[in-house]
Amino acid sequence: MDEERALYIVRAGEAGAIERVLRDYSDKHRATFKFESTDEDKRKKLCEGIFKVLVKDVPTTCQVSCLEVLRILSRDKKVLVPVTTKENMQILMRLAKLTESDDSLEKVSEFPVIVESLKCLCNIVFNSQMAQQLSLELNLAAKLCNLLRKCKDRKFINDIKCFDLRLLFLLSLLHTDIRSQLRYELQGLPLLTQILESAFSIKWTDEYESAIDHNGPPLSPQETDCAIEALKALFNVTVDSWKVHKENAVNLLSNVPVSCLDVLICPLTHEETAQEATTLDELPSDETAEKETVLQNNTMVYNGMNMEAIHVLLNFMEKRIDKGSSYREGLTPVLSLLTECSRAHRNIRKFLKDQVLPPLRDVTNRPEVGSTVRNKLVRLMTHVDLGVKQIAAEFLFVLCKERVDSLLKYTGYGNAAGLLAARGLLAGGRGDNWYSEDEDTDTEEYKNAKPNINLITGHLEEPMPNPIDEMTEEQKEYEAMKLVNMLDKLSREELLKPMGLKPDGTITPLEEALNQYSVIEETSSDTD
């Protein structure tokens, strides 16, 4: 009934009546996202009627009301089929100031029309494949970039900027050709980077150094929205740049070649170095040797390097773990990023090792029990999601320089077994990557407790009495044969399969493992 009344007024009424009836419709259906199929034909006709009004010379307020209703109706994919035409797309682009002209945005009264037109285009492009194809034909991406250049330094039009960026994100998401066009032809990387710098009010003091105002005001909601949309668009533009396929700044960093990520850390200036030395002098003498990580002027410093960016990523990772859900989407990108950074950059690895795997002192609890970052990551090593389990284990393995004995010290054999089996390292050894040869230093507490640490569980256990000490030899033989018979029965019924280690360290059925060792022995004998 609402559509029928609105359609009647749109077709026959004057601008004031159209504005009133559409405003009422908009207020009533603002939160409507599902529509009755019985009124589908009326909604299609209402859309067509609205486009006919938009080409007329009507007041701005009437245009806004028309566009608000069109935005609501464009949530229904079926309604868009007959109204998504080149002519209608051009009407919306004209109202959104998506042209190739250099006319500046001066009329503030037009801003609501521009914003609502961009919102309509976002819905239509997202819900209509025909609109997506027309976007290519109409060179929509280039016109969006042109509009961004007109408004990038003007903070009072953040809504225009935000929905321009959102539409650019959608286009680059739906079309790989547009990603390439943005990256090369339209210079999208510098443009989007400038938008991001503007949102964060970044001021550069050197080529790779920005001035940080720790006491500055927080970002406004509009600036935050612009930054988020710019990051999403940047992610799409860079996602194919280096053939790396890994929702935020972390995902964007995952697209950057790992060799370029050393820009996340930087040496201290002379003044900062002198201040760090003063800070170290103030520490007790027995702590100075251990404490390479220092908090200086609210900045994390390690071994003379500014580690603030890595520290932020580490805190972000821990918050994602604490969230307890959506690990694959929310946690694995940052874990993967930190793993690759650690593998490629020694200072980053040593800093993260210092933060995540500090020297062991208290080993009375299992590695997975507790609230430290290490405890949380070890718990993830046995997660039900294979991808989450693998990347958590890989991260810890890299921090241990891919040395099995070092990993087991922090995790226990039981938690690490999955990774070691996949890597063919169940018998020990180290991974394929090269790391510096500096050795880990065990604390006195760990050295004293080490003989009583259960290698499977990774924690200190009091010596347990041996249950066979008080048995006679006959009883021992009886229990041994009983165990053999039980294992034999389980094996024959295929409830349990005896496994062995192959020479390459991977597991295989016991018979196959023994055969391989026999072949090796025979080959060795022949050689002799």
GIQUIUR-V135004 format. One record per residue. D_FIRST is the distance of its C-alpha to the first C-alpha in Angstrom with 1 decimal. Layout:
<<D_FIRST> <D_FIRST>>
//
This chain:
<<0.0> <3.8> <5.5> <5.1> <6.3> <8.6> <9.9> <10.8> <12.7> <14.2> <15.6> <17.0> <17.3> <20.4> <21.0> <20.6> <17.2> <16.1> <17.7> <16.2> <12.5> <13.3> <15.5> <12.9> <10.7> <14.1> <15.2> <12.4> <12.7> <16.4> <17.7> <15.3> <17.4> <16.0> <12.8> <11.5> <13.2> <10.8> <8.5> <11.9> <12.4> <9.4> <10.8> <14.2> <13.5> <12.2> <15.4> <17.5> <16.3> <17.2> <20.6> <21.3> <20.8> <23.1> <25.9> <26.0> <28.1> <25.5> <26.5> <26.8> <24.2> <21.6> <22.8> <22.5> <18.8> <18.1> <20.2> <18.7> <15.2> <17.2> <19.2> <16.3> <15.0> <18.6> <18.9> <17.6> <20.6> <19.0> <16.9> <20.2> <22.2> <21.4> <21.2> <24.3> <26.8> <30.0> <28.8> <25.7> <27.9> <30.4> <27.8> <27.1> <30.8> <31.7> <29.4> <30.9> <34.4> <35.3> <38.0> <41.7> <42.8> <44.7> <42.8> <42.6> <39.6> <40.5> <37.3> <35.9> <32.9> <31.9> <32.0> <28.4> <27.3> <29.9> <28.8> <25.1> <26.1> <28.4> <25.8> <23.5> <26.6> <27.5> <24.2> <24.4> <28.1> <27.9> <25.1> <26.3> <29.7> <29.4> <28.9> <31.9> <34.0> <32.9> <34.0> <37.5> <37.5> <36.4> <38.9> <36.2> <38.6> <41.2> <38.8> <37.7> <41.3> <42.0> <39.2> <40.7> <44.1> <42.8> <41.5> <43.7> <45.9> <43.4> <42.1> <39.6> <37.3> <37.1> <33.4> <33.8> <36.7> <34.9> <32.0> <34.5> <36.5> <33.6> <32.7> <36.5> <36.7> <33.9> <35.6> <39.0> <37.6> <36.1> <39.0> <42.7> <43.5> <41.8> <43.8> <46.9> <45.8> <45.1> <48.4> <50.7> <49.3> <47.0> <49.3> <46.4> <48.7> <50.4> <47.1> <45.3> <48.4> <48.6> <45.0> <46.0> <49.1> <47.2> <44.8> <47.9> <50.0> <52.7> <56.1> <58.7> <62.3> <63.7> <62.6> <61.5> <61.4> <58.7> <59.2> <57.5> <56.5> <56.4> <55.6> <52.7> <49.3> <46.7> <44.1> <41.0> <37.6> <36.9> <40.4> <40.0> <36.8> <38.6> <41.6> <39.6> <37.8> <41.1> <42.8> <40.2> <40.6> <44.4> <44.4> <42.7> <45.1> <48.1> <47.2> <49.0> <51.7> <54.4> <52.9> <52.1> <49.1> <48.7> <41.4> <43.4> <46.7> <48.6> <46.9> <47.8> <51.4> <51.5> <51.2> <54.3> <57.6> <59.5> <62.5> <60.6> <59.4> <62.7> <61.0> <59.3> <62.8> <65.3> <68.9> <69.4> <70.9> <74.5> <73.4> <71.0> <73.8> <76.2> <73.8> <73.2> <77.0> <77.1> <74.4> <76.3> <79.5> <77.9> <77.2> <79.8> <82.3> <81.3> <77.6> <78.1> <79.0> <76.0> <73.3> <72.5> <68.9> <68.8> <65.9> <66.9> <64.8> <61.8> <62.3> <63.4> <66.6> <68.5> <71.8> <71.5> <68.0> <64.7> <62.6> <59.6> <57.1> <58.3> <58.3> <54.6> <53.8> <55.8> <54.0> <50.6> <51.8> <52.8> <49.4> <47.7> <50.1> <49.5> <45.7> <46.5> <43.7> <42.5> <46.2> <45.9> <43.3> <44.5> <48.2> <49.7> <49.2> <51.2> <53.8> <54.3> <54.7> <57.3> <59.1> <59.5> <60.5> <63.1> <64.5> <64.9> <66.0> <68.8> <68.1> <64.5> <65.6> <68.4> <66.0> <63.4> <66.3> <67.5> <64.1> <63.0> <66.3> <68.8> <72.3> <72.3> <74.0> <72.4> <72.0> <71.9> <68.2> <66.6> <65.1> <61.6> <61.9> <61.2> <58.8> <60.5> <58.9> <61.5> <60.6> <56.9> <57.7> <60.1> <57.5> <55.3> <58.2> <57.3> <53.5> <51.6> <50.0> <52.8> <51.7> <51.7> <55.0> <56.7> <55.8> <56.8> <60.1> <60.6> <60.1> <62.8> <65.0> <65.0> <65.7> <68.8> <69.8> <69.0> <72.0> <71.7> <74.1> <72.4> <68.9> <70.3> <71.8> <68.4> <66.2> <68.6> <69.1> <66.4> <63.6> <64.9> <65.7> <62.5> <63.1> <66.8> <66.3> <63.9> <66.4> <69.4> <70.9> <71.4> <75.1> <74.8> <75.3> <72.9> <70.1> <70.6> <69.8> <72.6> <72.6> <75.3> <78.1> <77.9> <78.3> <76.3> <78.3> <78.1> <78.4> <81.4> <79.1> <77.7> <81.1> <82.4> <79.5> <79.3> <81.8> <79.7> <76.3> <74.6> <73.8> <70.9> <69.1> <70.3> <71.4> <74.6> <75.8> <78.8> <81.4> <80.8> <83.7> <84.3> <83.7> <86.5> <89.2> <90.5> <90.2> <93.3> <93.5> <92.9> <89.7> <88.5> <89.2> <87.5> <84.3> <84.4> <84.7> <81.9> <79.6> <80.7> <79.9> <76.5> <75.6> <77.0> <74.9> <71.7> <72.6> <73.4> <70.2> <68.3> <66.9> <68.7> <70.1> <73.0> <72.3> <74.6> <74.6> <75.3> <77.6> <74.7> <73.3> <70.4> <70.2> <70.9> <72.2> <75.6> <77.4> <76.1> <77.0> <80.5> <81.0> <80.0> <82.5> <85.2> <84.7> <85.0> <88.2> <89.7> <88.9> <90.4> <93.6> <93.9> <93.7> <96.4>>
//
